[in-house]
Amino acid sequence: MIAAAHPESVTIVGGGIIGLTVAHYLVDAGLKVTLIDKSTIAAACSHGNCGYICPSHVLPLTEPAAIPLAIKSLFNPKAPFSVKPRFSPALVNWMWQFARRCTERQMLTSGVALKAILDSSLDEYKRLIAAQQLDCQFKTNGLLYVLRTDHGFDEFAKTDSFLTDNFGVTATRMNGSELATFEPALKPGLAGAFLYPGDASVNPSQLNQSLVSSLKSRGVEFRENCLLTGVKKSSGRITHLETSQGELPVDAVVFATGAWSTKLSSTLECKIPIEPGKGYSVTMTRPEPCPSYPMLFPEHKVGVSPFENTYRLGSMMEFSGYDESIPAHRIQQLQDSAKPYLITPFTDQKLETWYGWRPMTWDSLPIIGQTPRFSNTWLATGHNMLGLSLATATGRLVKEMILKEPTHIDPLPYSPTRF
Ligand SMILES: Cc1cc2nc3c(=O)[nH]c(=O)nc-3n(C[C@H](O)[C@H](O)[C@H](O)COP(=O)(O)OP(=O)(O)OC[C@H]3O[C@@H](n4cnc5c(N)ncnc54)[C@H](O)[C@@H]3O)c2cc1C
């Protein structure tokens, strides 16, 4: 039998924002799509994040200052970054590989690769949201980086100049008094801010829900509570998925399994070096006054997301394995970190406390591409702190690769074969 030029149907494992956007581009191209998830759709890391679609985030975590900062954090129990001591050769190797890449040269190389996919993703979001009429509070009023101290402001000004000089990313700079008029929810007396007007935001769970409705109406089949447990292979292809709901024959498969992806390394016979990077958020009723802009406070590493009817604070990066706890002191810390900046930093009516495991790679780049051993199997994972921001370009890239079309951006930096 002669193999078809490209598959007619694709099964996606993992229903986070990455799996959903991959599904969109595939069904749009006329393929039959089935999406399975071990839990409910979009209930994991894609649910309670900050909602930024932020092309300003071109700098990877692997930057020269990362190691001294990380070491300092280890001695501060209140630091947003933490590593839980435990026996894990995989984590030790991950940290070592990460540390090796904390050079200016690597930062620029990864930054170029990130910029291409970030810029493309925002363009794709604009098209997707308009074409499918997704109701997700999509706002294009930018992202405001607020600095409390003069020292913090001067340090951030260096980062801002670096972004402009190397990547053409520009911000509007404001001093403290301009800022007080610009965003009245902020306390007076802050040092100033940088507004990145090219950034956007959504309410992430609303985006997920409206995307699921749109995909269902276009014939995508969803199977929830369907855990992938293994695969059947033959002649360099995956022929069946073994799941908690029985065996599923497959034509082609995309694994969009987020922080769990590393567990599939031996099944897929390739290295998938991902560690879960745990973050938290707390969602509450809107404070009065409520900020109009999504904001980041770089000195405290906290994000503020004002939604239409709710309000969210999010942050932290813990390397603590697959730990599901939500310690009360971490939520308190989120709230305390917003206090120096906002007139009303939080309300007492909490609607949800949440954790998510970011799929962290050691080079800060996602893993997108065909697996080395199976000709009908692709990975779309490892999106680190930017899964929402990178999702649409990832979906388009996967569709282009599966259909053997010319790709709209160079996929090489994201290749699974780089490890
Ligand atoms: C506090 C916080 C704030 C953040 N803010 C932002 C932000 O503002 N902007 C941004 O761009 N990013 C942000 N992120 C990062 C972003 O949330 C993630 O990068 C993104 O959600 C990852 O999406 P995903 O689809 O890869 O993973 P997930 O959403 O985790 O989805 C993976 C899915 O795979 C399923 N799965 C795994 N294994 C199996 C299996 N064996 N069988 C079946 N199903 C399986 C899981 O059940 C899950 O539903 C934030 C993260 C955190 C924690």
The ligand as an SDF file (V2000), in Angstrom:
LIG
                    3D

 53 58  0  0  0  0  0  0  0  0999 V2000
    1.2270   31.4340   37.3380 C   0  0  0  0  0  0  0  0  0  0  0  0
    1.3910   31.2730   35.8540 C   0  0  0  0  0  0  0  0  0  0  0  0
    1.1890   32.3540   35.0220 C   0  0  0  0  0  0  0  0  0  0  0  0
    1.3740   32.2280   33.6410 C   0  0  0  0  0  0  0  0  0  0  0  0
    1.1070   33.3000   32.8340 N   0  0  0  0  0  0  0  0  0  0  0  0
    1.2840   33.2010   31.4910 C   0  0  0  0  0  0  0  0  0  0  0  0
    1.0020   34.2940   30.6530 C   0  0  0  0  0  0  0  0  0  0  0  0
    0.5560   35.3510   31.1010 O   0  0  0  0  0  0  0  0  0  0  0  0
    1.2370   34.1720   29.3180 N   0  0  0  0  0  0  0  0  0  0  0  0
    1.7600   33.0090   28.7810 C   0  0  0  0  0  0  0  0  0  0  0  0
    2.0180   32.9730   27.5710 O   0  0  0  0  0  0  0  0  0  0  0  0
    1.9700   31.9210   29.5590 N   0  0  0  0  0  0  0  0  0  0  0  0
    1.7650   31.9830   30.9030 C   0  0  0  0  0  0  0  0  0  0  0  0
    2.0050   30.9020   31.6940 N   0  0  0  0  0  0  0  0  0  0  0  0
    2.5140   29.6670   31.0750 C   0  0  0  0  0  0  0  0  0  0  0  0
    1.3880   28.8890   30.3830 C   0  0  0  0  0  0  0  0  0  0  0  0
    0.2890   28.7700   31.2600 O   0  0  0  0  0  0  0  0  0  0  0  0
    1.8850   27.4870   29.9410 C   0  0  0  0  0  0  0  0  0  0  0  0
    3.0740   27.6200   29.1980 O   0  0  0  0  0  0  0  0  0  0  0  0
    0.8270   26.8060   29.0680 C   0  0  0  0  0  0  0  0  0  0  0  0
   -0.4140   26.7400   29.7280 O   0  0  0  0  0  0  0  0  0  0  0  0
    1.2470   25.3830   28.6860 C   0  0  0  0  0  0  0  0  0  0  0  0
    0.2000   24.8530   27.8860 O   0  0  0  0  0  0  0  0  0  0  0  0
    0.1650   23.3260   27.4770 P   0  0  0  0  0  0  0  0  0  0  0  0
   -1.0160   23.1300   26.6160 O   0  0  0  0  0  0  0  0  0  0  0  0
    1.5120   22.9340   26.9360 O   0  0  0  0  0  0  0  0  0  0  0  0
    0.0480   22.5330   28.8670 O   0  0  0  0  0  0  0  0  0  0  0  0
   -1.2260   22.2320   29.7940 P   0  0  0  0  0  0  0  0  0  0  0  0
   -2.1910   23.3330   29.7990 O   0  0  0  0  0  0  0  0  0  0  0  0
   -0.6690   21.7910   31.1040 O   0  0  0  0  0  0  0  0  0  0  0  0
   -1.9320   21.0180   29.0590 O   0  0  0  0  0  0  0  0  0  0  0  0
   -1.3500   19.7340   28.9580 C   0  0  0  0  0  0  0  0  0  0  0  0
   -2.5060   18.7370   28.9520 C   0  0  0  0  0  0  0  0  0  0  0  0
   -1.9800   17.4150   28.6600 O   0  0  0  0  0  0  0  0  0  0  0  0
   -2.7620   16.4910   29.3670 C   0  0  0  0  0  0  0  0  0  0  0  0
   -1.9910   15.2500   29.4810 N   0  0  0  0  0  0  0  0  0  0  0  0
   -0.7340   15.1170   29.9770 C   0  0  0  0  0  0  0  0  0  0  0  0
   -0.3510   13.8140   29.9480 N   0  0  0  0  0  0  0  0  0  0  0  0
   -1.3890   13.1260   29.4140 C   0  0  0  0  0  0  0  0  0  0  0  0
   -1.6060   11.7310   29.1370 C   0  0  0  0  0  0  0  0  0  0  0  0
   -0.6750   10.7980   29.3990 N   0  0  0  0  0  0  0  0  0  0  0  0
   -2.8030   11.3640   28.5960 N   0  0  0  0  0  0  0  0  0  0  0  0
   -3.7550   12.2810   28.3110 C   0  0  0  0  0  0  0  0  0  0  0  0
   -3.6010   13.6090   28.5710 N   0  0  0  0  0  0  0  0  0  0  0  0
   -2.4290   14.0250   29.1110 C   0  0  0  0  0  0  0  0  0  0  0  0
   -2.9980   17.1770   30.7220 C   0  0  0  0  0  0  0  0  0  0  0  0
   -4.1020   16.6440   31.4060 O   0  0  0  0  0  0  0  0  0  0  0  0
   -3.1980   18.6300   30.2990 C   0  0  0  0  0  0  0  0  0  0  0  0
   -4.5800   18.9390   30.1420 O   0  0  0  0  0  0  0  0  0  0  0  0
    1.7890   30.9780   33.0860 C   0  0  0  0  0  0  0  0  0  0  0  0
    1.9510   29.8800   33.9230 C   0  0  0  0  0  0  0  0  0  0  0  0
    1.7560   30.0010   35.2970 C   0  0  0  0  0  0  0  0  0  0  0  0
    1.9310   28.7820   36.1740 C   0  0  0  0  0  0  0  0  0  0  0  0
  1  2  1  0
  2  3  1  0
  2 52  2  0
  3  4  2  0
  4  5  1  0
  4 50  1  0
  5  6  2  0
  6  7  1  0
  6 13  1  0
  7  8  2  0
  7  9  1  0
  9 10  1  0
 10 11  2  0
 10 12  1  0
 12 13  2  0
 13 14  1  0
 14 15  1  0
 14 50  1  0
 15 16  1  0
 16 17  1  0
 16 18  1  0
 18 19  1  0
 18 20  1  0
 20 21  1  0
 20 22  1  0
 22 23  1  0
 23 24  1  0
 24 25  2  0
 24 26  1  0
 24 27  1  0
 27 28  1  0
 28 29  2  0
 28 30  1  0
 28 31  1  0
 31 32  1  0
 32 33  1  0
 33 34  1  0
 33 48  1  0
 34 35  1  0
 35 36  1  0
 35 46  1  0
 36 37  1  0
 36 45  1  0
 37 38  2  0
 38 39  1  0
 39 40  1  0
 39 45  2  0
 40 41  1  0
 40 42  2  0
 42 43  1  0
 43 44  2  0
 44 45  1  0
 46 47  1  0
 46 48  1  0
 48 49  1  0
 50 51  2  0
 51 52  1  0
 52 53  1  0
M  END
$$$$
